Amino acid sequence: MKLEEDLDQAVESMIIAIKGSKVYRKYMAVLATVKQQPELKRQIDEYRRKNFEMQSDKDIAFERIEQFEREYADFRENTLVSDFLAAELALCRMIQQINLHVTEELNFE
């Protein structure tokens, strides 16, 4: 049980460190601003959903990607939208790097 408690404590410490990071604080600040505009938040969520679905499609045509980019070009020029998406991407990359580091150190294949 001691080992599990130590692991739980280490995870809690990592969560505290992540929450204290500049990347996470920036994400939370931009998210709070976005949430003040419910319609914009809805549009961002729709954009993210469509983007995820498109990226998950193994048989996606290049033309469909170009169409999606054209369709949302003006939307992404909105400073708040671009700031949110950049902050979200930075946080996702940080979490991916943490996961990769842990996986590599554990020789997990």
ZIKATA-V67886 format. One record per run of one state. SS is the DSSP state (~ for helix, > for strand, _ for the rest). FROM is the first residue (numbers start at 1). TO is the last residue. Records with the same first field share a line. If there is no record, write none. Layout:
# ZIKATA-V67886
SS=FROM-TO + FROM-TO
This chain:
# ZIKATA-V67886
_=1-1 + 21-21 + 36-37 + 57-61 + 78-78 + 106-109
~=2-20 + 22-35 + 38-56 + 62-77 + 79-105
